[in-house]
Structure formats: C-alpha cells, structure tokens
Amino acid sequence: MRLRFRILLLLAMACRTVYPALPIIPVDSLKPGMKGTGYSVFSGTKPEPFQVEIIDVMHRTTPRGDIILARLSGAGLEQTGVIAGMSGSPVYIDGRLVGAVAYAWAFAKEPIAGITPAGEMLKIWELPDTVKTGAVRQLGSGYRSELNLPPVPVALSGFSSRLEALVTPVLSRHGLVPVAGGIAGGDDTAELVPGGAVGVALIDGDVRAAAIGTITAREGNRILAFGHPMFLAGAVRLPLTGGRIHSVLPSLNISAKLFSPSKPVGVVNQDRLTGISGIIGPEAPMIPVRVHIQSPVTDDSYRFRVADHEQLTPDFLPVGLIQTVLQTEGMMEDYALETRLDLIFARSGRNRVEIRHLFSGTEPLSQMMEKFSAELALLFGNPIEPVRLCEVRAELNFHPGRRICQLISARSERSQVQPGDSFGIFLRLRDYRGEETEKRVMLTIPPATPPGPLTLTFTSRDEFLNQELGDAGELAQPKSLDGLLLMLSESGREDELVIAGYVRRSGLRLSNQAELPQAPPSIQRVLGVPRSLGEVRQVPASRLFKTVVPLDRVVVGSATVEVEVK
C-alpha cells in the first residue's frame, strides 16, 4: 500500500501541468474599506457568496506572517457569526485572491474574521513533500489559543450526547471539537473547487470522522485549504475527502457546519501554519480495523479504517471503536466489557500481539478508550523500532451487571509447608455493593523451594508488572520491539490474579529480564563487577515462582501472606 501510494504520488507530481501564477492581491495593497466577495458552502454542495469589507492588517502576528482583519456579511453571517468549517473560504477583490478566512473570536458581537494572506498560503506548494517514516512528530495544539483559531469541527457519524462526552477530551487535545455528521454518497458531495467543502478523514468506513474546512485555491489536482494548520504536523499523508454541508448550527460561542464526509478522494500532504495542501487522486495509507461486538441482545460486525499516523492512530482508533459500540449497544447501564485487541504488524520476527482486558465499573467505555490509547501510544512512540501496523481485529463482548471486586485480604490454611505441598489460600473479596465473600484457591509450592520464610503476594497483572519494573529499574525496560510486544501481551487481563512467591535472599536480575534467585556469592561477585553494571542488577528479594488464578471479575487491591517452608 505504501509503495503503491508513493508511485501514484510521484506520477501525479511528474504529470502536473505548469499553471500561470494565481492572481493575488499583496497585503501592502490592501486599504481599510476595500470590499470583496468570499465563497463557502452553507447548505448542500454548492459554494455561495458572502460579502467582505477590509478593516485593517495586523502585521507580524506570527514571526513571518500577517493577518487581515475583515467584517463579513450576507449568507446569514450577521446571525451566526464566523462559522467553524468556513476556514479556508477564499476572499476575492476585483477577481484577485486576497486570502482565506481562518480566524474568529468566540462570543463576538459581529462577524469579524482574520484572513490568512494568499501569498503566505501559496508558499506551502513550494515546500518539500517528504515524510520521514518512523519519526514521531509533536502535534501542535497550544498555538490555537494564542492565535484565536476556532476549533476545527470534526464530523462524527452516529453522533450522540454520550459519544460527545466520551470523545471530547481526546479531540480537544488536538484542537478539535465534535459535531454531528453522517456518511455522504458518491454523488452527494461538494465540488472540489475554491469555496467547496473539504474534509480530512481520520476514520473512514462503517463509521466516519473527518475534520471540516473549505478549499481556498485549486491548480490542476492540487489544492490549498483551511488557512491555518490542522495539527501543524508538517509533511503528512492523511486522507482528503469531499462531502456535504447539511446546515449551520448557530451558537453564541462559535457556530459550526454540520457535515457528512465522502469517501477519500485524495491525500493531504502538507499541514503547515498557513494552511493545508492536498493532491486529488492518490490514496493515503490507512489502517483497516475489523470489529465484532457481541452481547446478550446483539451480534454485529463493523469495518473501518483509521488514519496511519504515529500520534493520531493511538487516539482515533479507540474513537472508532467507541462509535461502533454506541451504534450497537446504545445506553447500557451496568455491564462488564471484555475486549481482545489483535494487532498485526508488517515486520519480521514477532508480527502480532493480542491484548486482552476486562473493564467494569461506572464507565467501561471510558476505561477502554484511555487504556487502548495509552497502549497504542506506547507502541507508536517507542524509541526502539518504527511500528508499521497493517491490521487490527477487535472483539468486544458485553456481559450484564458489574464484574468488579476488591481484594481485602488473604490467609493461608497452613502456616508451615514443605516443597511440593499443595494447600489452600482463602481470598476475602468485597464487591461494589459492599458484600464480602471468601474464595478458596489452591497453591503448590515448587519442589526446589529452599527452607525458610516465603512471602506470597496477591495482585492484579498490571500491579505485578509495575512492581517488577520498579524492582528491576532500567533492566526491565524492553530492549526490543519483540520484548515490548511480549510485555503488552502480559498486561491487562484484569480478571486474573497473580500469585508470586519471594524469598528474602538477594538475587540477580539480568538484562534479558531473567532472574537468578539466590545466586551463589561467587556468581554475584563475578557478575557484579563494574564492567557488568547496566547488565545485571541485584534485587533484595528473589522471586521463585509466579502463578495466575483466573477470576470471573475485575480484581483490584493486593494482599500478602507469610508461610514457613520446612
């Protein structure tokens, strides 16, 4: 897919026609009171005119740029003010391009807009179009409040108040705001002309999410839009879409367009301070996702694709999963959510990992979004090896009722044991209603366990991993992507209790995370010399064994039991 995209992009650039210079008005030629016309889509697919009056020019509002202040009128703008989704709307005076509507002020009493000069936007076409694979970019977001940029509206299919509440924290990190959207058909999309609606697809398929803007200029198969950055991500490969504007939602804060994106029609290749640029025709890489949702009342499957980007994929893949769930399950109250996420990579060596979770409590969907986002961010942001995720398969199973309990304490039915003995451990559990129960689990002491005190710890998998990482320090950090995938596969599983046995004798933790419990003093002296520091670490207590006990609910808390081995 990546090679095919590069070939198409090179062909598109090689065959590009050389066009005469776009007629523009330099900023220095603008005077207060000059009048012009702008174009944007307010309903349907056709650009409509609105009137523009130049107020003044604010010089050097950015280190190298100016902002043109203008008063807008017509097309209902006196009632709505400047509309989120108008960003990129071209403004002309005497047939020459002034720039793009890009800035607005919340709660303004008049439709005063900031216009990005056309000359600054045209420079985007001169920038190198090279994406460094594997480089993690820091997406810009703080600049929005500094430059009074309106939040970029993102049209979400299956929009609801619950979806809005769940995804708003994620979108706001990127300077985005959710609005209701749908799915536009092939013939139901705006013309890709100046003033036409345009979108940047983040999710495409059975569920969709796309940022909304307006085309400023077009030459052949290349376009300029927005008049401001989307993420300030530099050279990118994001899907470009058309779409339909259904209406404008007036607001005292910032009004917004209601938009349904089409299927991708090209690629966004630049995301810069003065706007975005795109090429119509080539296809941007996206990651396919297959979802199977099962509950006592439904059995559904969905397919969608998510933008392939180091920092966008970790946030928007969970958003797509949330969209599929809410389209299927609606407003279930008390439930437990069992998830299996199968990630498939394009690489030699270990090329897939399955991550399993059980979420329960007041808001399992929110827990799922936060956990998946953190795990994917860990993968894409790892400093070891670039990640190429080529497919995702998700299984989401809903179970009625809450499945969560707290581990209050543990006690052994025997205070003294011998190597090879099996005996019972009683776990005291408290559910979310406060009711307490006792569960008996069997434990077998390994035959090679030395005599003396033995400490048994009872924790969740994640708590056990945190403890191991804390004890081993840097030695426990994965040194390869295979190691990172293994660590992720062993995390989660919140319905499993880890029982570990420790002796109070120092051991050695090796760089491959293997442990030498109770290493003889001679070995400790050899491996502990200065030249070996960083490869071996002494640990105060040696773990002799670890066993996992499956439970039927999420378990939180921990407990410790001491027994004597004879």
Disulfide bonds with the S-S distance in Angstrom:
none
